[in-house]
Amino acid sequence: MAANGWRPADYTASLVITDRIRARQETISGADELRVRSRGLGAHQVLHVTLMEDDGTSWSAPITMDSTWREQSVPLSAFTIGRGVLLPEGFPGEWNYWVGPASGRGGPGDRPRLEHVERLQLSLRAEEGGGVEVESIVLDFGR
């Protein structure tokens, strides 16, 4: 938050995970959930976890947390089509910030294509709390 009280409507960190996905290429289709160990910096926080594919199509799921360290499992089936963020952002404001699904994606029956996931994005929204600490994010196979 700036000294004048302003803070961005969205604050997103983006991590390229292409090498980690490629390392599991033969078995990636067996993944069924994401496990996130984290805590909020207040009594209520929502963290938006997004998997962005190489065509820009993004799948998101919210995780609600409080100030207690916990591990939460998010089934991959809970991820819905969403918006990703184009980072690094070279322009002021939100011009060219959001990216929607690729043409023909996001319709009925579409799902995340893990073999095409390129980025993991973690987003906080101004109206949904003050911050988080994330210890680990693990893709889980066949529970």
C-alpha positions as CSV (number, residue, x, y, z in Angstrom):
1,M,0.0,0.0,0.0
2,A,1.3,3.5,-0.9
3,A,1.7,6.2,1.8
4,N,-1.5,7.8,0.4
5,G,-3.5,4.6,1.0
6,W,-3.7,3.5,-2.6
7,R,-3.0,-0.1,-3.5
8,P,-3.5,-2.0,-6.8
9,A,-6.8,-3.8,-7.4
10,D,-4.7,-6.9,-8.3
11,Y,-1.3,-8.0,-7.1
12,T,0.0,-11.0,-8.9
13,A,3.3,-13.0,-8.8
14,S,4.1,-15.2,-11.7
15,L,6.5,-18.2,-11.7
16,V,7.6,-20.0,-14.8
17,I,7.3,-23.7,-14.1
18,T,7.8,-25.1,-17.6
19,D,10.8,-27.1,-16.6
20,R,9.0,-28.7,-13.7
21,I,6.1,-29.7,-15.9
22,R,8.4,-31.2,-18.6
23,A,10.2,-33.2,-15.9
24,R,6.8,-35.0,-15.2
25,Q,5.7,-35.1,-18.8
26,E,5.1,-38.9,-18.9
27,T,3.0,-38.9,-15.7
28,I,1.6,-35.3,-15.6
29,S,-1.9,-36.5,-16.7
30,G,-2.1,-38.5,-13.4
31,A,-2.1,-35.3,-11.2
32,D,-5.4,-34.7,-9.5
33,E,-4.9,-31.8,-7.0
34,L,-2.8,-29.0,-5.9
35,R,-1.7,-28.8,-2.3
36,V,-0.9,-25.4,-0.9
37,R,0.6,-24.7,2.5
38,S,0.0,-21.1,3.5
39,R,-1.5,-18.7,5.9
40,G,-3.1,-15.3,5.7
41,L,-1.7,-12.2,7.3
42,G,-5.0,-11.5,8.8
43,A,-8.2,-13.2,9.9
44,H,-9.5,-13.6,6.3
45,Q,-7.6,-13.8,3.1
46,V,-8.4,-15.1,-0.4
47,L,-5.5,-16.3,-2.6
48,H,-6.3,-16.9,-6.2
49,V,-4.1,-19.7,-7.7
50,T,-3.9,-19.7,-11.5
51,L,-2.4,-22.2,-13.9
52,M,-1.6,-20.5,-17.2
53,E,-1.1,-22.6,-20.3
54,D,1.3,-21.8,-23.1
55,D,-1.5,-20.4,-25.3
56,G,-2.5,-17.9,-22.5
57,T,-5.6,-19.9,-21.3
58,S,-5.7,-19.7,-17.5
59,W,-7.5,-21.8,-14.9
60,S,-8.0,-20.4,-11.4
61,A,-9.2,-21.5,-8.0
62,P,-9.6,-19.4,-4.9
63,I,-8.2,-20.5,-1.5
64,T,-9.6,-19.0,1.6
65,M,-7.4,-18.8,4.6
66,D,-6.9,-17.3,8.1
67,S,-3.7,-16.6,10.1
68,T,-3.1,-20.3,10.9
69,W,-0.6,-22.3,8.8
70,R,-2.5,-25.0,7.0
71,E,-2.2,-27.3,4.0
72,Q,-5.2,-27.1,1.7
73,S,-5.9,-29.4,-1.2
74,V,-7.6,-28.0,-4.3
75,P,-8.8,-30.6,-6.8
76,L,-7.8,-29.8,-10.4
77,S,-11.5,-30.2,-11.2
78,A,-12.2,-27.1,-9.1
79,F,-10.1,-24.9,-11.4
80,T,-12.3,-22.8,-13.7
81,I,-11.5,-20.7,-16.7
82,G,-10.2,-17.3,-15.7
83,R,-7.9,-14.5,-16.6
84,G,-4.1,-14.7,-16.4
85,V,-1.8,-11.8,-16.0
86,L,0.9,-10.8,-18.6
87,L,4.0,-10.3,-16.6
88,P,6.4,-8.7,-16.6
89,E,4.2,-5.7,-17.3
90,G,6.0,-3.0,-19.2
91,F,3.3,-0.4,-19.4
92,P,1.7,1.8,-16.7
93,G,-1.7,0.9,-15.3
94,E,-3.6,-2.1,-16.4
95,W,-3.1,-1.7,-20.1
96,N,-2.3,-5.1,-21.6
97,Y,-2.3,-6.6,-18.1
98,W,-5.0,-9.3,-18.3
99,V,-5.1,-12.2,-20.8
100,G,-8.2,-14.2,-21.5
101,P,-8.5,-17.8,-22.9
102,A,-7.2,-18.6,-26.3
103,S,-9.8,-18.8,-29.2
104,G,-11.9,-21.9,-28.8
105,R,-10.9,-22.6,-25.2
106,G,-13.0,-22.5,-22.1
107,G,-16.2,-24.1,-23.4
108,P,-18.1,-27.0,-22.0
109,G,-15.9,-30.0,-21.3
110,D,-12.6,-28.0,-21.5
111,R,-10.2,-28.5,-18.6
112,P,-6.7,-27.6,-17.7
113,R,-4.1,-29.3,-20.0
114,L,-1.3,-29.8,-17.5
115,E,1.2,-30.8,-20.1
116,H,0.8,-27.2,-21.5
117,V,1.0,-25.3,-18.2
118,E,3.7,-22.7,-18.4
119,R,3.2,-20.5,-15.3
120,L,1.9,-20.6,-11.8
121,Q,0.3,-17.3,-10.7
122,L,-0.6,-16.2,-7.2
123,S,-2.9,-13.2,-7.0
124,L,-4.3,-11.1,-4.2
125,R,-7.2,-8.7,-4.7
126,A,-7.4,-5.5,-2.7
127,E,-10.9,-6.2,-1.3
128,E,-10.0,-9.7,-0.1
129,G,-7.5,-9.3,2.6
130,G,-4.0,-7.9,3.3
131,G,-1.5,-10.6,2.3
132,V,-0.3,-14.2,2.5
133,E,2.7,-16.3,3.2
134,V,3.1,-19.4,1.0
135,E,5.5,-22.1,2.1
136,S,4.9,-24.7,-0.6
137,I,2.7,-25.6,-3.6
138,V,2.8,-29.2,-4.7
139,L,1.1,-31.0,-7.6
140,D,-0.3,-34.2,-6.1
141,F,-0.6,-37.5,-8.1
142,G,-3.3,-40.2,-7.5
143,R,-4.5,-39.8,-4.0
